[in-house]
Amino acid sequence: MVDPTKQNQALHALHRVLTFARTMALQNQPKDRIAAVLDWAELLPRYIAVEQDKTDEFRKALAAIVEKEPGFKSAVAVFDWPEPGRW
């Protein structure tokens, strides 16, 4: 699980990743770039759902996406935001 105090940020970060991946597809970005992002994104729901604390792993997966695609940095920013619901 992601720390309960970060649940809303985690869900919003996942939303940002998926909507930006959709934007990449609509902009006809190379399929291998989109696939690489989605390979990382598919891990995110598992980190939210498991019983063990996976907050750090969730953040690292977001950072790995940004390393490949800097345009996704808003997903990390949303996750790191100190006050849920105020982005």
C-alpha angles and dihedrals in degrees: 000000000000114000105281090236088059099044096104092047091049092052092046091049090051089050090052092050093051096045092047090049088053089051089052090054093048089050089053093242114174112287093229090059092050091046091052091053092048091048088062093038093057089066095056100077090051091055089053095047106044123093097235120082107265099165093120092046090050091052092046091051090052090049090050090054090050090049089059096036115022090192088077094066091109089068090060091044091054092048092049094046108121098219118052115228095018102098 
